[in-house]
Amino acid sequence: MGFLETLGTFGGGAISYVLPFLFVLTIVVFFHELGHFLVARWCGVKIETFSIGFGPEIGGFYDKHGTRWRLSWIPLGGYVKFFGDDSVASSANSEALAEMTEEERRGSFHFKSIGQRSAIVAAGPIANFILAIAIFTAVYATVGKFVTPPQVDAVAPESAAAIAGFEPGDKIVSISGDPIESFSDMQRIVSVSPGIPLEFEVDRGGEKVKLTATPELREVEDRFGNKHRIGLLGIQRSAQPDEIVQVRYSVPVAVWEGTKETWFVIDRTVNYLVGIIVGRESADQLSGPIRIAEMSGQVAKLGFLALMNLTAVLSISIGFLNLIPIPMLDGGHLLFYGIEAVRGRPLSERAIDIGFRLGLAMVLMLMLFATWNDIVNIAGRL
């Protein structure tokens, strides 16, 4: 029985999507908040609440330090509430802070140094990156990679590869200076580079040949019926079973490979966001909770390993997006601390309040836009 079928024993229909989604999101949110929690405790901050989800509590317990660990009904996120916080967004109440005793101030987040506060805030996204590296490392060290040599078996007529001069039998050595070990390495670079000239070095019968090709933007459909716009060259590979090699890495090498994979996802995210700004990419590829839930259910059909890979990718995305300097997000807090370091004093309570309101509006608009994309995407397949 497969992973999705196992989950399906608890129900059918939407359950097969909801359970994988909650599984993935809970892991990602837990580690994000755990990053804040551990560094805050290390800095001597008293922590009142560690919550997975928002809203009314489903259940929880107190640890020996008096922290309430709770699971809440709305599973779209979580928070760590420090002593002295006026809200779950770690905003401060100046009147309440002024009335604190010296002992209470030692345990308050808001009386820590800029460096300590910055470390506590940055720890959440960093924990997301560490989680992703740990997942990739575990996969590479146990299961490994299935590697297909990066050889060209056929070139589609009038394609970008044909125009560039690729020939059957060419073996791709590098792309824009990056060594290529497998055909999937080449596919991944090409897929995220539509309209961008790429410098290829190929081995043609023992001779090194340099070619320049610009992937074409094409719409493709995956096995689940989802449509994606990616870059394509028009190169085909028909590997025989004996050509596919399973490569397992030692733990140190697996850590390095996991780190490279994490950086690739970050780099792709940055390039996509820049592409939206300059008009090279379409914003309709942004996904919200509905699409992530659907994707979680689809990936669960492929097995637990695939679902963990999605968990790693989502963890990276959430970690990166939280570093964007928008008030309400971790990056917004870091922006305020940077301004405080330059000015020598924090922004006024009113300025911070206005910033948080604007940040909340931006986050809500982004969520609404992404959710609208989800609805349009699903409706287009009905």
Salt bridges, closest charged atoms under 4 A:
GLU48 OE1 - LYS81 NZ 2.96
GLU57 OE2 - ARG68 NH2 2.44
GLU57 OE1 - ARG70 NE 3.83
ASP63 OD2 - ARG41 NH2 3.67
ASP85 OD1 - HIS110 NE2 2.82
ASP153 OD2 - ARG237 NH1 2.91
GLU167 OE2 - ARG204 NH1 3.57
ASP170 OD1 - ARG204 NE 2.80
GLU216 OE1 - ARG218 NH2 3.50
GLU219 OE2 - ARG229 NH1 3.95
ASP222 OD2 - HIS228 NE2 2.99
GLU243 OE2 - ARG237 NH2 3.32
GLU257 OE1 - LYS145 NZ 3.53
GLU257 OE2 - LYS260 NZ 3.30
GLU261 OE2 - ARG188 NH1 2.56
GLU281 OE2 - ARG268 NH1 3.34
ASP284 OD1 - ARG229 NH2 2.50
GLU294 OE1 - ARG291 NH1 3.13
GLU294 OE1 - ARG381 NH2 2.88
ASP330 OD2 - HIS32 NE2 3.09
ASP330 OD2 - HIS36 NE2 3.43
GLU340 OE2 - ARG117 NH2 2.91
ASP353 OD2 - ARG357 NE 2.90
